[in-house]
Amino acid sequence: MAFCQSFMTELYRHIGPDTDVPAGDIGVGGREIGYLFGQYKRLTNEYSGILTGKGLTYGGSLARTEATGFGLLYFTDAMLRKNQKSIVGKVIVISGAGNVAIHACQKAQELGGKVVTMSDSTGWIYDVDGIDLKAIKEIKEVRRGRLSEYKAYRPNSVYHEGKGVWSTPCDIALPCATQNELLIDDAKLLVKNGVFAVAEGANMPTSIEATEYLQGNGVLFAPGKASNAGGVATSALEMSQNSMRLSWTFEEVDAKLKDIMENIFQHTSDAADQYGYSKNYVVGANIAGFVKVADAMLAQGTV
């Protein structure tokens, strides 16, 4: 406990009174990880991969920034291929305009999909010609602006105040913004407009009622507990590199991430099939995760 208190005291000393984040609710990003890792080394006098998401100059991993968004599309692609479908040529609706949404958009475009929406806390954009990701990165990552500025880059796009991204007709929907952003009425609109796959990039973005409605109407549904695992998976790859004192190339990390996400989907699908819930990837993910933990506990004599 004393160690943890010292840890957080040092962190808050660096980002404390002048930060716009309350002391009891400190947001952890790359800057905070840097401070935490520095204090960990100072307090323990050792260097290890105890924290991930570090800067590249002190043990971070290439592709960690892109990992959650890229991983989401690798999982989605595997799910679609399993069901004789493809991302190529499909219209994709994405919510959010942060790290996950931006890199989900990038990978979706690389895989041949056409992303037509993104959103932020004030509104959302629709671009019939496909999202200009370079413009989004300029607005969000460089200027720290709002999506209302997007029209200056793409005059044919449309900006809408408030919510409504799920009203856009699409083949694939990727909620990548926040918890409980896709509710039952949104699910009904998506089904009405012909969606055939929904994959979660955010943590618990789809309500239980919406999830059940989508599944009940034959929509392929990828739960975030499996489909957005790319970030933590790449954190494990970062720890591996730290342990071996290696730094893999972007391509090496990305290839490993792709393999991991495809394996996660396969385990999820296999578990759903084995227990009589074919194509129910929520149940499949729950069972696969439970069985893995249970088998480990039995093998190690803890139960």
C-alpha positions, 0 to 999 in steps of 0.5 A, spaced: 500 500 500 505 504 501 508 503 495 502 504 491 501 511 495 508 513 493 507 511 486 500 515 485 503 521 489 509 522 485 504 521 479 500 527 481 506 531 483 507 531 476 500 532 473 497 535 479 494 542 481 494 544 473 491 538 470 484 538 468 483 531 471 480 531 478 486 528 483 481 522 484 480 520 477 487 521 473 486 519 466 492 515 464 495 516 457 502 516 454 504 521 458 502 518 465 505 512 463 512 515 462 511 518 469 509 512 472 514 508 469 520 513 471 517 512 479 517 505 478 524 504 476 526 509 482 522 506 487 524 499 485 531 500 482 529 495 476 527 495 469 522 491 467 516 491 462 511 492 468 507 497 465 505 497 457 504 503 452 511 506 454 514 511 449 518 508 444 525 511 447 524 507 453 521 500 452 515 501 448 512 497 442 511 499 435 504 498 433 501 499 440 498 505 438 494 502 432 493 495 436 486 496 438 483 499 432 487 494 427 485 488 432 478 490 431 478 489 423 482 483 424 477 479 428 471 482 424 475 480 417 476 473 420 468 473 423 466 475 416 470 470 412 468 464 417 461 466 414 462 467 407 462 474 407 468 480 406 469 487 408 471 488 400 466 493 397 462 494 404 459 500 407 462 501 414 459 506 419 464 507 425 463 511 431 468 515 435 474 519 432 479 517 437 485 512 437 481 506 436 476 509 431 482 512 427 486 506 426 479 502 425 478 506 419 485 506 417 485 498 417 478 498 414 480 502 408 486 498 407 482 491 407 477 494 402 471 497 406 468 504 405 468 508 411 462 513 411 461 516 418 465 518 424 463 522 430 465 525 436 462 528 443 458 534 439 456 531 432 458 526 427 460 526 419 457 523 413 462 522 407 458 519 401 465 518 398 469 515 404 472 518 410 478 522 408 483 519 414 488 524 413 483 530 414 481 526 420 488 525 423 489 533 422 483 535 425 483 530 431 491 528 432 494 535 430 489 541 431 485 537 437 479 540 433 472 538 432 469 534 427 465 540 425 471 542 421 471 536 417 467 540 411 472 545 410 476 539 408 471 535 404 465 540 402 461 534 399 460 531 406 455 532 411 456 534 419 450 533 424 450 535 431 448 531 436 447 523 435 445 519 430 451 515 426 447 509 427 441 511 422 446 511 416 445 505 412 451 500 412 453 493 411 458 493 417 457 497 424 463 498 428 462 502 435 468 505 437 466 511 441 464 509 448 460 505 453 452 504 452 452 508 445 448 503 441 441 502 444 435 498 442 432 503 437 439 504 434 439 496 433 432 497 430 435 502 425 441 498 423 437 492 422 432 496 418 437 499 414 441 492 412 447 491 417 449 484 417 455 485 422 456 489 428 463 489 432 465 492 438 471 497 438 469 500 445 468 497 451 461 495 452 458 500 447 452 496 445 446 495 450 444 488 452 437 489 449 441 492 443 445 486 442 440 481 443 436 484 438 441 484 433 443 477 434 435 475 434 435 478 427 441 474 424 446 480 425 453 477 426 455 480 433 463 481 435 463 482 443 468 487 445 471 482 450 474 479 444 474 483 438 477 489 442 483 485 445 488 487 440 491 493 445 492 488 451 495 483 446 500 488 444 501 490 451 503 483 452 508 483 446 511 489 449 512 485 455 515 480 451 520 485 447 522 488 454 524 481 457 528 479 451 531 486 450 528 486 443 525 491 439 521 488 433 519 492 427 512 494 426 511 489 421 513 484 426 508 486 431 502 487 426 503 480 424 503 477 431 497 481 432 493 479 426 495 472 428 492 473 435 486 476 433 484 470 428 486 465 434 481 469 439 476 469 433 477 461 432 477 459 439 470 463 440 467 460 434 469 453 436 467 454 443 460 457 440 459 451 436 462 445 441 456 448 446 450 448 441 451 456 440 453 456 433 455 463 431 453 466 437 460 469 439 458 473 445 456 466 448 463 463 445 467 468 448 464 467 455 465 460 454 472 460 451 475 465 456 471 461 462 474 454 460 481 457 459 481 459 466 478 453 469 483 449 465 489 453 468 486 452 475 485 445 475 492 444 472 495 448 477 491 445 483 488 451 485 481 447 485 
